[in-house]
Amino acid sequence: MLRRTKILAALAAVALPITVTGVSSGGPPAVAAPPETGAYAAAFGAAAAKYGVPESVLLAVSYAESRWDDHQGASSTSGGYGPMHLTAVDPSTVLDLSGKQRTFKTQSLLTLYRAAKLTGLDPVALRSDPASNIAGGAALLAAYQKELGLPVGAETSPAQWYGAVASYGETADRTAAAGFADDVYAILARGATRTTNTGQHVAMQPLAVTPDKSQVEKLDLPAGAKRTNADVECPATVACEWLPAPYQKLGPAPTSYGNHDKGNRPKTGKIDYIVIHDAEGYWQGTLNLAQDPTWTSWHYTMRASDGYIWQHVKTKDVPWQAGNWYVNMHSVGIEHEGFAKTGAAWYSETMYRNSAKLVRYLAKKNDIPLDRAHIIGHDQVPGLLPPRVKEMHWDPGPFWDWEHYMDLLGAPIYGHSIFPVKVGSIVTIKPGFAGNHQVMYGCAGAGVPCAEQGSNFIYLRQAPDDNAPLVKDIGLRPNGADSTTEVSDIGARAAAGGEYVVAQRQGDWVGVWYLGAIGWFKSPKSAPDAFAKPGAVVTPKKGKTSVPVYGRAYPEESAYPAGIPYQEITPMQYSIGAGQAYSLGDASIQTDYYRAVTFDVTDPNDHVQVIGKDRYYQIWFGHRMYYVRAADVDIRPAF
């Protein structure tokens, strides 16, 4: 059976960015100097007054687009700039799988240039100067309001701006437009206070209004794909479309087919995880691959510009998305437009929000806990067997904001100072994102330093010393070499939401058990990166000097009926030594194996779930999760 690994970067569509050149200048400055905090906040008031937009509406739209971050001239994955996410990219021309140019009937995202015409401002300034960018966004909102024949003025009621806000979302249909507007008005009702990525403090008081939602019907957009329970599994508040992945034979052999397996989950295996991927490509190329029967498959694709969702495989069925058959059996996979090696680009806020809506819906439907042991990155999926560790993926990468994402899920990563960080404690990693600038190389070429930007992890070192080498990962480097700061090297990274058990403390340094050794990171009390929390840990049973870890939780040999080959339980290259402890992720792991190896099953021994009596636990072990046999370990409360 063909189960190709995902190499989307090489074959995905290539959007054609439009070079932003100045009307009155030769090109953009390297980095625009951030304004003073007061001036930044005042820019919203000035732009609102000048273009006749209620300041509360302008603030809420900007928060929904960027959380008021300006990103200092860097674009989002969908080509948006600044706190108002003014766009300067035309995704309508992409390359198909053969590399030939194709044109798709999609929306061109060129709001930055329209804002330049409305304001008379230089496109370079609109991209890199926050005050200009905010003015451009206000001018666009006013223009949309006028096009709808509605009154303009800073004193107008925010309730009358629903249609203009919906237009601002630059969505593909009215369903998506209304979803964006609903997000904006929900933000307006809650209010917000935040210090941006460049240290600017902005506050918006809550303001509950009842918008005129009928205005969205006036937009020159299609209504959106008709949705029934027969096609898509998505919340009603997002734009979602059924675009099926092909399930078809590829050759005469019954094992030659693509690109997923039929199932009947949860009867053929409970769904325990939602796997967050980035597509390593743009949305149209990703959709092309999803429809290629010789490629792999996943359940959902998300577009960055407006959070539009396509579903390709029913959640009851099993696509080949995680690189680990056990995890495939028990997960739903979501691809997000973008790249793990982003350089200075950033994932769009609209995509984060709609992804969180989808994950909340799926988690509720399948009784999946909303925590980082179950809402996982592709980079947390373990290798199935020892040689596969080096082949596993590292997306969504260091620039996916897990802290913000879990906040959107309503399940914030633990970050309280109630308990002391001491030997035996479980600590949760929470370094902050915007201000967590870790040294990385390779975003824009081998050996090239990555742009300074927020990241979701901290490095672990072999000793409590800033100059000590990074910890080793023998799965990634069997020769015993140290981990590196290469952007794709996850060997020494503890990501936000990860849980580890403290082995030693030395001043501001915390040493935790990590891949069978101690990894050190600095976490001063004045600015901690980790917080102690209650929970349970696993330790080797008394008398055991070493306990193996596994990349899957398959049944014992006696559980397999005649006709279904036993899937050998192979330990990984890692182990847990006596005296070590690891945080328990899940104590209710079902040992099972879903045999699905032929097309359109006629064999009674195929598409069958084998359930074992042996028990396993999921643990936090290094950057990835792994499994241990319950018979090998004890569970006890953290100290």
N, C-alpha and C positions, 0 to 999 in steps of 0.2 A: 504494500500500500504506500502510495506517495504521501509523505507528510513533510512537506518542504518547510524549512525554517524561514522566518520572516526576514527578508533583506529589502525592506521597502525603500531604503534610501537610494538604491541604484535604479529602481524602476518606477518610483512614484512620480506623479506629475510634478512639473517644475513651473511654479507660478512665475510670471514675469514681473518683477518689481519695476516700478516706474521711478527713474532717477529724480530725486528732488533737487532741482537746481534753483538758485535764487533768481528772482525777477530783477533784482538790483544788485546782486552780489554773485561772486564767482562760485560759491559753494558753501556748505555748512561749516560752522566752527566745529572743532574737535569735540568739545563738550561745552554746552551753554552753562554759564554760572547760575546756580540756583538763586532765586530771589530771597530776600529776607522773609522770615515767617509771616510777619504782618502784611507785607506786600503781596505774598502769595494768596493769602485768604482774601485780601482786599480786591484782588483781580477778579474774583467771582462777582463781587458787588458792582465793580466798575463796568464789567462786561454786561451784566444783567441790566443795569441802568441804561447803557448806551444803546443796546439792541432791543430793549423792551421785553425782556424775559423775566418772570419771577425768579428771584435769586434762589429760592428753595428748589425750584425745578431744575435750574442749571446745576446746582450742587448735587442733586440726586442723580441726574443723568451722568454727570462726571463720575460719581461714585460707582454707578452701575457699570461704567465702561472701564475704569482704571483704578478705582478706590482712591482717586485724586493723585496717584503717582504720575510723575512726568517722564521717568525713565531716561532722562537726559539725552534725548535725541534718538534713542534706540526704538525700533519698531516692534510691535507684537508679531506673533506668528501669522497673523492675518493682515499685516501691513498697516497697522494703526499706530499713530503717534500722539504722545502727550496725554495730559489728563482728560481731554475730550475724545481721545482715540480717533483723530482725524485720519482718514485712510488715503493711501497713495499707492494702490496696487490694483492691477487688472488681472483677476484670476480667470478670465474667460478664454485665454489661450494657454493651453498646457500641452505637454507631450504625452502621447499614449504609450503603451507598453513597448511598442517597437521603436520608440524614439521619434516617430513622425509627428508633425504638428497637427493638432486637431483643435477645432474651435467649438466650444460648448456654449449653449445659450444660458449664460449665467450673469449675474449682476456684477457690474464693474464698480469697484469700491474706490471712488475718487473724490471723497468729500473734502480732502485737504485743498484740492484745486478749486472746488466750488467756494469754499470758505475764503480762499485768496481773492476771488472775484468779488465776493460780497463785502469784504473788509478792506480791500486794497493792500493787504499785508503780504509781505514776501513769503512764498511757500517755505523757504528755509526757516524763517522766524516761526511760522506756524508749526513746524516740526520740532524745533529745538528750544523755543522760548515759551515757558508755561503761560505767561500772561497773554501772549499772542494766540496761543493755542486755545485758551479759554474764550477769548474774544471770538475766535473763529467758530467755536462750538455754539456760542450764543447767537451769532449771526445765522448759522444754519437752522437752529430751532425757530428763530423768528421767521425765516423764509418758509419753513414747513408750515408754520401757523398761518401765514398769509395765503399760502397756496390752498389751504383748506377753507379760506374765507372767514377766518376767526380773528377776534381782536388781539392786538399786540400791545404790550405795555407792562412795565415792571409791576404795576399795581393790579393787573388782571388776576383773576383767581387761578391758582394752580389746577383746579378741577377742569378748566377749559383747555388744558394743554395736552390731554391724553393722546390725541391724534398726532400732534407734532412730535411728541416723545416717541410714539410708535414708529413714526417715519425715521427718526434718528437712528433706530436700531439697524437700518440698512438690511432688512431681512428679506427672505425669498417669498414669503406669503403673509397673509393677515394673521394667521395663527401665531407665527413666530413674532410678528410685530406686536401683537397684543401681549404675548408673553414677556417681551422686553419691557413694554410699558407697565405691565403689572409689577415687574421687579422694581422699576423706578419708583412707583407709588408706594410699594411696600417699604422701600428704603426711606422714602419721605416720611412715612408714618412712624417708623422706628427712630429716625434721627441717627446721627453718626458723629463720632469724634475720633480723629485719627492723626497720628504723625506719619507723614508720607515717607517714601523711600529716600528722600533727600532732606529729611528732618523738618519739613514744614507742617505746622500744626493747623488743622482745619476742623471746624465744628459746624454741625447742622442740627438745629433744634427740631424735635419731632413735630410733624404737622399732619394730622389726619384729615384727609379730604376724600370726597366721593367723586371720582372723575367721571366724565361723560364718556363711557366706553363705546357708545355708538359711533363715535368719531372714526374709529378704526375702519368702519365700513366704507368710508369715503376714500380710503387710500387706493391708489392705482396698483393693487397687488392681487394676485390670485388668492382665492379663499384658503387654499391649502389642501393637501391630500385628505380625502375622506378616510376616516379611521374607524375600524371596527375591531372587535376582539379577535376576528379571524386573521388579521394581518399584523398589527404591531402591538408590542407590550411596552408601553410608555405612559408616563403620567399625562393627564389631559392638558396640563399647563405648558407643554413644550411641543414644538413642531417636530413631528416624527413621521417617517415614511418607511414603507416596506420595500426593500430592494434585495431580493433573495440571493443568497449564495447558491451556486449550482451544486446539486447532488446528482452526480452522473458517473456512468462508467467511463473509464479511460482506455480500456483494453479488454481482451477476451477473458482474462483471468478474473475470478470473482473478487480478488484482493486489489485489483487495479481500478481505483475510483477516486473521486474527489467531491467536495473538499471538506467534508465533515461527516460525522456519524449520527445516524438517527438514534434517538433515545426516548425515554419517557420519564424524565426526572420530575419529581423526586423519587418515583418508584424505582428507577434504575440508578439512584444515587442522589443524595441530598446535595443541594447547592450551598456550600459553606463560604465561598470567597467571591469577591468581585475584583477582577484584575484590571488595574489601570495601566494602559499602554499609551505611548505616543506612537504615531503612525510612521515616523521617520519619512514623512512625505506630506504633500498637500492633499486636500480632500478628494479632488477628482481622480488623481492617480490611485489613491487608496480605494476608492469605489471600483475603479477598473480591476484592481487586484482581487477585491472581494467577489467579483463576478467571473474570475478566472478559475475554471474547475481544476487546473493543475497547480494552483497555489494553495496556501493554507486559508483558514477562515477565522472569523471572530463574530461575536454577536452584534455589536453596534459600532458605527463610525460617527464621530462628532466633528462638525465644521467649526473652525475657530472664529470666523467673522461674526456669526450670529447664533452659534450653538445649535444649529440644525442637526437632527439625528436621523440616521438611516439604520434600520434593523435588518440584518442579513440572515440570521439563524434564530430559530425559536429557542427560548431558554430551556425548553425540555430536551433539546438536542445538544450534541457535544462537538463544537468546533475544535480545531487543532491549534489553539492560540497561545498556549502558555509554555510549550516546550517541555512539559512534564505531564504524562498521561494521567497520573493520579490527580493532579491539580485540574487538568482539563475536565475530568469526570465530575469535579465538584465546584466548578466556577463558571462565572459569566465574564466575558472579556469585552472591554470597551476601548476602542482605538480613538485617540484624540489627534486631530491635525496638528502637526508640529514636529519638532526635532529635539532629541535629548541633548545634542551638542549644539545648543542654540547660539553660542557666542553671547551677544547681549540682548537677543530677542526675548520676548516674554509671552507666556500663555495668556490669551485674552480672558478678561473677566467674565464676559458673556458665556464663553465655553465652560469655565469653572462652574458658573451658576447652574447652567442647564445640565452639566454632568452630575452635579450634586443632586439635582432634582431627580434625575434618572436613577442614581444610586440609592437614594432614599426610597424610591418606589420599589426597586428590585429587592432591597434589603427587607422592607416590610413584607413584601409578597412571599419571600423565601425564608423569613425568620433568620436573617443574617445579622450578627452583632455589628453595630457601627463603631468599630475600633480598628486600630492599625494591624491587628492580627488577622483580620478578615477582609478589610478594605485595603488591598495590598497593591504595591507596584509590581510590574513585571520583573523588576530587579530583585524582588523578594522571593520569587519562585525558585525552589531548590533544583539542582540537577537531579535527574532521575537516577543516574548511575555516576560513579566517580569520574569517568572520562568526559561526561557531559557538562561538568561544572564550568569548564573554560568556554563552552559554546553558549552558555545561557546569556540572556539579554540584560541590559542595564537601564532600560527605559522605565519610567518617563524621565529619568535623569535627575541631576542635582538641582535643576532650576524649576522643578514642579513644587509649588508651595503647599506642602502637606498641612501645615498649620492652618492656613487659610481654608483649604479644602475641607478639613475636618470641622472647622467652625461652620462652614456652609452646610455641612451634614447635620449640624446640631449636636455634634459629638466632639467638643474641643479636646485637643491633646492635653493631658494632665500637666499642669504647671503651677503648683502651689508649694509653699514653703512650710507646710504644717509639720512634716516629719523631718527629722535630721537625716542627712546623708551620711551613713556610717557603714562599716563592714557588715555585709549581710542584707543591706537594703536593696530593694528594687528601685532603680532610677529610670525615669522616662526622659528621653532626649527631647528638649524643646529649646533650640538655640535662637529662636526668632528667625525671620527670613530676610527681610529687607536689609538689616544691618549685619547679617552674617556673611561676610565676604571671605570665602575660603580661597586659598591659592589653588588654581588649576591650570593645566596646560592642554593644548590640543584642540580647542574649540574652532580655531580658524587655521589649523595646520599643525603638523607635528612640531613640538617644541615651542610653539607660539603661546605666550601667556593668554589666558582667557580674560575678557574684559571684566573689570571689577563689578560685581553684582551680587544680589542676594542669592543664597543657596540654602538647601534644606538639611545639611548634615554637619557633623564635626569629625575631624580626623582623630584616630587613635594611634598612640605611639608606644614603642616598646619600653619606654622608661618615662618617669615624670620630668621631662626636660623638653623644652621647645625645639631643641636640636636633635633629639633622639629620632632614629628611623621609625617609619610607620610600621605597624604590625604586619605580620606575614599572613598570607592566605595560600595554603598549599594546594587548594583546589584550583586556584587561578595560576599559581606559579609552583609547580611540583618540584622545581629545583631549589626551593627554599628562599628565593629572592624576596626582598622587602617589597611591600606595596608602594605604589607611586602616586603622584598628584595628577596623573593623566585623567582627563575629564571622564573617561569611560571606566576607570579603575575603581571598583567599589570595594576592594579588598580591605580597606582600613577605614570604612565609613560607618558611622552610627547615625542613621537618618532620623528625622523628626518623627516622634511617636514610637521609636524603638525602645525596648525595655531590656535592661541589663542589671546584673547583680553585682554589687560592689564587693571587690576582693580586697582592696587596700585603699587607704587614704594617706596623702602626704601633703599637708598644707592646702593649697588651692587645687591640687591635683587629685583626681579620682581614678582609681584603677578598677576596671570591670572585667569579668570573665567574658572572653571573646574568642571564638574558634579554638577553644582548648588552651588558651594562654591569657595573660593579662594585657589589656589595652588601656592606655592612660590618656586622659584628656583633662584640660584645665577648666574648672568650673568654680570661680571665686564666688563667695557668698554675696558680694556686691552686685554681681552680674552672672548668675548661674546659667549653665546650659543644660542642667539636668536636675530633676526634682524627685525626691523620694516619695514613694506611694505604697499603699498596702497591696498585698497580692500573695500569690503562691509561687514557690520555686521548686525545681526538680534537682535532685542530687543523686549520685550513684548510690545504689543500695550498699549497706554496710558489708564490707568484705570485698567489694568489687574495686579493682584498681583502675579499671577503664570501662567505659560504656560506649557502644557504637551509636552513631546517629544515622538516620536514613532520609532519603529524598522522597520516600513514598510510604504509605501505610497499607501495604497489601496483606491479604489473609495468609494464615498458616497453610502449609501444603495439604493438610487433611481436609480443608474446607472445599477444595476443588473437586467437582464431580467428574466422572469419567467423560472424556471427550473435550475437556477444557484443560489445556496445558498449565501446569503450575508456573506461576511467575515468581522466580526466585527472589528472596528478600536479601538484597545485597547492601552491606554497610557502605557508607561513604568513607572518604579518606580522613575524615575528622573523627575525634572521639572526645569524651568527657572524662577527665581524670578525677580520681578520688579527691574530695575536698572542694571541688568546683560546684557551682550552682548557676542555673539559668532560669530566666523568668518563664513561667508557664503561659502559653498563648491560648491553648484550648485543650481541655481535658476530656472532651467528648468526641474524639476522632473515631470514625467508623472504619474498621479495616474491611476493605472491599476491593473488588476488581471488576470493572465493566468490560467484558470481552466484546469487542466490535471490530471485526477485521475483514468483513465481506460486504459487498454491495447488495442491497435489496434482499435481506436475509431470507434464506430458505433452510439453513442449517439450524436445528433446534439448539445447538450449542453455541450459537453466535447471538450477539446483542442480548447477552445474559449477564446479570449481576451476580458475582460470587461474594458472599458475605462470610467473614470470618469471626471467630470468637476471641482471637488475640486483640489486645488493646494497645493503643499508641497515644502519645501526647504530642501536641505541637508545641515547640519551644522557640524562643528567640535565641538564635545562635549565629553570631556574626551579622553580616548585613542581611542575609536571607533567613527565612524560616526553615526549620528542619523538624524531624520527628524522632522520638525515642520510644522504645517499647516500655510499656508500663511495668513489666516484670523486671526491668533493669534498674528502675529508679524509685525513689521515694518522693512524695510531695509533702512539703511543709510550708508554713507561713513564712514570709520574709521577716527579718528581724526589724 
